[in-house]
Amino acid sequence: MFNNLTELPTDPILGLAAAFRADERVNKVDLSVGVFKNEKGETPIFEAVKKAEAYRVETETTKAYIGMTGQDGYNSLLLAEALGASHPVIAEGRVASTLTPGGCGALHMIAQMIKRSNAKAKVWVSDPTWANHIPLIGGVGIEIETYPYFDRATHGVNFDAMLSQLNKLGADDIVLLHACCHNPTGADLSEAQWDQLAESAAKNGWIPFIDSAYQGLGTSLEADGYGMRTMAKAVPQMFLALSCSKNFGLYRDRVGLAAVITDKTNVNAVLSHVKVVGRGIWSMPPAHGGAIVEKILSTPTLRDSWVSELEDICSTVNTNRQLLAQALTGAGIPGDFGYLTENQGMFSFLDLSKDQINRLREEHAVYIVGSGRINIAGAHKGNVDLIAEAIKAVF
Ligand SMILES: Cc1ncc(COP(=O)(O)O)c(C=O)c1O
């Protein structure tokens, strides 16, 4: 039966990561994969995670299944981190949620919930969006459309075009928004723009679907949650996909949360469907990552340590942005790189042609994905001048 299958090309980003690992040049630079790295090229484990994990190993008494939707403590603590503990949707008991394997599990769970709730639903994604949104959501057979988002001239958000498209949508339209640190552009919405989007959703009836994979890596936990909190106050229904991969560094433990915000009258019905969908995908959710997050968020000293480690990562990324902008300008490369310090999170685009990107890899061992998206964490004070010189050489 497998004779029908032809070999597919390797995922471009993961293929590049493999090529980087195999590259033996000493000054190689990886600006590709979306994982935080320090100056040594390491992705360290948070101290708070190590402590919570040690506690878990010490105290865990069984490996029996946890509940179908995870551990209530985890779900409510993480939701409180995203929305604020006193958010009305929490106080009013209007959230049906489940622990998921990573943010990707949450995105796919929500896609299935959309499909089973409204066969006519369409999901609108930003142009461009994270490549994996398409298979995770479109894979369940939902139609996907794009709304204007990125302004290539300014590297910011083309908000007028975005809003004017979203103002035309209605109740069958679900709009996927990035909570902060937009992947791949780094162009984020301002608080005033979130306010206008919330007004548009409330007035026109389109349903927000917020993907939050980087809370705390843009400005702060509080500021990065503005869009989620504002939207959830403005609309009767909303979807939320949370990931703990980046902001807890729990990438490989696969821990996330899918939440459906709805009316008090149907929250139990929604939750029953969430359980059935989960049963059909992973049957039972994983326990380990969620237990670590729960321990951190419920222990004040561990939470303080986590917040401060996250602030360090956030400030490292923002410093890297400044250093790279200065180095590119200092090297005399044509263009205004001020946008690098205005964009947020781990990603931004460099305006490079395919040929320049290939030459950077082949001639200078600087690895950038084909779209020109760079992972800012890979550019630090130890290598920004080298990166700038390499880029200058391919202009
Ligand atoms: C925009 C976005 N959403 C969601 C995710 C989910 O990641 P994970 O499944 O590893 O938690 C990512 C990870 O790169 C992402 O960039």
PDBQT file of the ligand as one rigid body, heavy atoms in Angstrom, charges set to zero:
ROOT
HETATM    1  C1  LIG A 401       2.857  30.984  16.730  1.00  0.00    +0.000 C 
HETATM    2  C2  LIG A 401       3.034  29.684  17.449  1.00  0.00    +0.000 A 
HETATM    3  N1  LIG A 401       1.957  29.084  17.958  1.00  0.00    +0.000 NA
HETATM    4  C3  LIG A 401       2.057  27.936  18.629  1.00  0.00    +0.000 A 
HETATM    5  C4  LIG A 401       3.261  27.325  18.784  1.00  0.00    +0.000 A 
HETATM    6  C5  LIG A 401       3.204  26.043  19.573  1.00  0.00    +0.000 C 
HETATM    7  O1  LIG A 401       4.304  25.407  19.922  1.00  0.00    +0.000 OA
HETATM    8  P1  LIG A 401       4.328  24.104  20.819  1.00  0.00    +0.000 P 
HETATM    9  O2  LIG A 401       3.381  23.111  20.236  1.00  0.00    +0.000 OA
HETATM   10  O3  LIG A 401       5.744  23.666  20.731  1.00  0.00    +0.000 OA
HETATM   11  O4  LIG A 401       3.902  24.486  22.200  1.00  0.00    +0.000 OA
HETATM   12  C6  LIG A 401       4.427  27.901  18.253  1.00  0.00    +0.000 A 
HETATM   13  C7  LIG A 401       5.744  27.270  18.358  1.00  0.00    +0.000 C 
HETATM   14  O5  LIG A 401       6.688  27.584  17.697  1.00  0.00    +0.000 OA
HETATM   15  C8  LIG A 401       4.293  29.122  17.569  1.00  0.00    +0.000 A 
HETATM   16  O6  LIG A 401       5.350  29.766  17.054  1.00  0.00    +0.000 OA
ENDROOT
TORSDOF 0
